[in-house]
Amino acid sequence: MLKHRIVFIAIFQCIFISACATKLSYESPDTVNLSGDWVLNKTLSQEIVLPAPTRAANGPQSGGRGGNGRGNRGGERPEGRTARRGGPNSTSNKGNTRPAKPDAMTSVEMTIEQAADSMGIRYQNEKYRDIDWGEHEYRGVTTTAGWEEETLRVETNGKRLNFSERYHLDSTGKILTITFSVANGEFFRVYDKKHPSEASES
């Protein structure tokens, strides 16, 4: 009995330590600012491969909407929404289709505005995304965003697609690497910061 109790305590301590190690901060660090206009470095970036569609128990293989996020100020606005109207990214449910890739996975250019408790991203197609630090649920999709030291981590869990993003600046603040973890695979996309004169011309 004593041996079992010791084993249980040891397991509990490991779980507790692990949980503490992965706890996210919900306040932006003073040393990191992701704000700016960013353009994809295609040479250094990878194309993200989504998982193959799975066959439903009593129907054809499913596809459809990507695992997008939140509502404005309730968390992350669903990707694929413009500031004026819009709707989530989607593909036809007919045939064998993969989930639609969120804009975060396909963006060539984007503008980030970071605040103390959130950030907004406008992609090149004028679609806009709000991400609030903390855990939020919207239409069956849960998004958790926060900081691991100087790296922003965003976890999206939905019925169609689960994935995580890690945003990290290099020491110069001019190169942003976003690492995506999806379907047991890891992919990265590298962005160069536009000079203010370049941003004003575009």
Buried (B, 14 or more C-beta within 10 A) or exposed (E): EEEEEEEEEEEEEEEEEEEEEEEBEBEBEEEBBBEBBBBBBEEEBEEBEBBEBEEEEEEEBBBBBBBBBBBBEBBBBBBBBEEEEBEBBBBEEEEEBBBBBBBBBBBBBBBBBBEEEBBBBBBBBEBBBBBBBBBBBBEEBBBBBBBBEEBBBBBBBBEBBBBBBBBBBEEEEBBBBBBBBBEEEEBBBBBBBBEEEEBEEE
